[in-house]
Amino acid sequence: MTKRFEMSMMGELKFFLGLQIKQLKEGIFICQTKYLKDMLKKFGMENAKPIHTPMPSNGHLDLNEQGKDVDQKVYRSIIGSLLYLCASRPDIMLNVCMCARFQAAPKECHFVAVKRILRYLVHTPNLGLWYPKGARFDLIGYADADYAGCKVDRKSTSGTCQFLGRSLVSWSSKKQNSVALSTAEAEYVSAGSCCAQLLWMKQTLRDYGLNVSKIPLLCDKESAIKIANNPVQHSQTKHIDIRHHFLRDHSTRGDIEIQHVRTDKQLAHIFTKPLDEARFCELRSELNILVSRNVA
């Protein structure tokens, strides 16, 4: 890089904007342990009782208009801090985004949900992202959806994640813009979002001289795959926003290849709905969110 850019050599990168980087022979480990502990101390939660998951499996929130109001400034401050922590902690992405929806008028139940996330962080302060050396450099995407999961407006939640080999490089958990009328529709919208991200990453890799085609996009809903592969309009597709139909176009061109994956192998599941402890920990491990001492 020094041949192309004017640079000052400051030694090995170890700390940058709250991110701690450990460069090892086996790979690179990225975490925000110091930032996390400072955040817990700031909000008086460093000695809170630990808990094993950031949200119970039935933890869907609603407006709770009759509930007790809480300090908006404190609530928003916690949410902002947690959103920045998501840079190295994808395991809390869904839960933080769910709580962030209620910043306009947070109630006591929402504050309890946020505090549970902090209690989970007390239990797992040293988790971070592990990027192993020597892994295959294949681009692959996972797309999943929680149909009508939001209690407030019954919109579905899209969850996507993208890997280069075994390395998680991109992820998202987002409530869909419009109400889906079927599970297939919700899954198709999510697959469309994943496709857009994969195409952007494909172009970025091309800038580095790496060409990829027929990128696997894994979805666990057969009907959504059939919609993308079959040019005949299905009855379920008439309410899908037209911008998501580019998924079918790129599938036809061979840019991506939509494939079925068993539900128990769907890694994006962790970004769509609260899970029980066993399933949550299994997916967390599959995403290479590990404890630093285990990879040192």
Secondary structure, DSSP 8 states (H G I E B T S, - for coil): -TTTS------S--EETTEEEEE-SSEEEEE-HHHHHHHHHHTT-TTS---SSSS-TT------TTS-B--HHHHHHHHHHHHHHTTT-GGGHHHHHHHHTT-SS-BHHHHHHHHHHHHHHHH-TTEEEEEETT----EEEEEEEETT--TTT---EEEEEEEETTEEEEEEEEE-SS--SSHHHHHHHHHHHHHHHHHHHHHHHHHTT----SEEEEES-HHHHHHHH--S--GGGTTS-GGGGHHHHHHHHTSEEEEE--GGG-GGGGGTS---HHHHHHHHHHTTEEEGGGT-
